[in-house]
């Protein structure tokens, strides 16, 4: 019997940030808390797409996840991180 896996995209949180400062450590803790709310860890997540700000990059480094910065050019420069959690 062949096993079929489906990939799906789920938005886990579109929330107000609960901390006063947007430090890398606060962002990292927020990511972990949002995942825990749904019984998940970083091992359960394949891709995260935050913006490319330096504090987000620091949070990802603190969480030990690999990422790639993608820059799109149009009317403005938009930086996105494509995060792959191959853990």
C-alpha positions in Angstrom: 0.0 0.0 0.0 1.4 3.4 -1.0 1.3 6.1 1.6 0.2 9.5 0.3 1.2 12.7 2.2 -0.5 16.0 1.6 1.3 19.3 2.1 -1.0 22.1 3.3 -0.5 25.6 4.4 -2.0 26.7 7.7 -1.8 30.2 9.3 -1.2 29.6 13.0 -1.2 33.2 14.1 -1.8 36.7 12.9 -1.6 38.3 16.3 -0.6 41.4 18.0 3.0 41.0 19.3 2.7 40.5 23.1 6.1 42.0 24.0 7.0 45.7 24.3 10.4 45.3 22.6 10.8 43.4 19.3 14.1 41.9 20.3 15.4 38.6 18.7 14.9 36.8 22.0 11.3 38.0 22.3 10.5 37.0 18.7 12.0 33.6 19.3 10.0 33.1 22.4 6.8 34.3 20.6 7.4 31.8 17.8 7.8 28.9 20.3 4.7 30.0 22.2 2.5 30.2 19.1 3.7 26.7 18.0 3.1 25.3 21.5 -0.4 26.7 21.6 -1.2 24.2 18.8 0.9 21.4 20.1 3.7 21.9 17.6 7.4 22.4 17.7 9.8 23.6 15.1 10.2 20.0 14.0 6.6 20.0 12.8 7.0 23.1 10.6 8.5 23.1 7.1 8.4 26.8 6.2 8.0 30.1 8.0 7.8 33.3 6.0 8.5 36.3 8.3 9.8 39.7 7.1 13.6 40.1 6.7 14.3 42.5 9.6 17.5 41.9 11.5 15.6 41.1 14.8 13.7 38.3 13.0 17.0 36.9 11.6 18.5 37.0 15.1 15.4 35.1 16.4 15.9 32.4 13.8 19.5 32.0 14.6 18.6 31.7 18.3 16.2 28.9 17.3 18.9 27.2 15.2 16.8 27.2 12.0 18.3 27.7 8.5 17.0 30.4 6.4 17.5 32.2 3.1 16.9 35.9 2.5 14.9 36.6 -0.7 14.7 40.2 -2.0 11.9 41.3 -4.3 12.2 44.6 -6.2 9.1 46.6 -7.3 8.0 49.9 -6.0 9.8 49.1 -2.8 12.3 46.5 -1.6 10.6 43.8 0.3 12.7 41.3 2.2 11.3 37.9 3.1 12.9 35.0 4.8 12.2 31.5 3.6 12.8 29.4 6.6 13.3 25.7 6.3 13.2 23.7 9.5 15.0 20.5 8.5 15.5 19.4 12.1 
